[in-house]
Amino acid sequence: MAELAYREPEPKIIAGAKGDWEMVIGLEVHAQVTSASKLFSGASTTFGAEPNTNV
């Protein structure tokens, strides 16, 4: 397998009135999976079942 060149990014510092801030940007992803079972469990995914029964 080929190795990828990677360099640790320099922190982005913003000067604030009461101290410096480091800029951190994240990514949050939501997805709806149409599956007959849960991703990490064999439990059912029955819609409308009593709470805590599909675990």
Secondary structure by P-SEA (a helix, b strand, c coil): cbbbbbccccbbbbbcccbbbbbbbbbbbbbbbbccccccccccccccccccccc
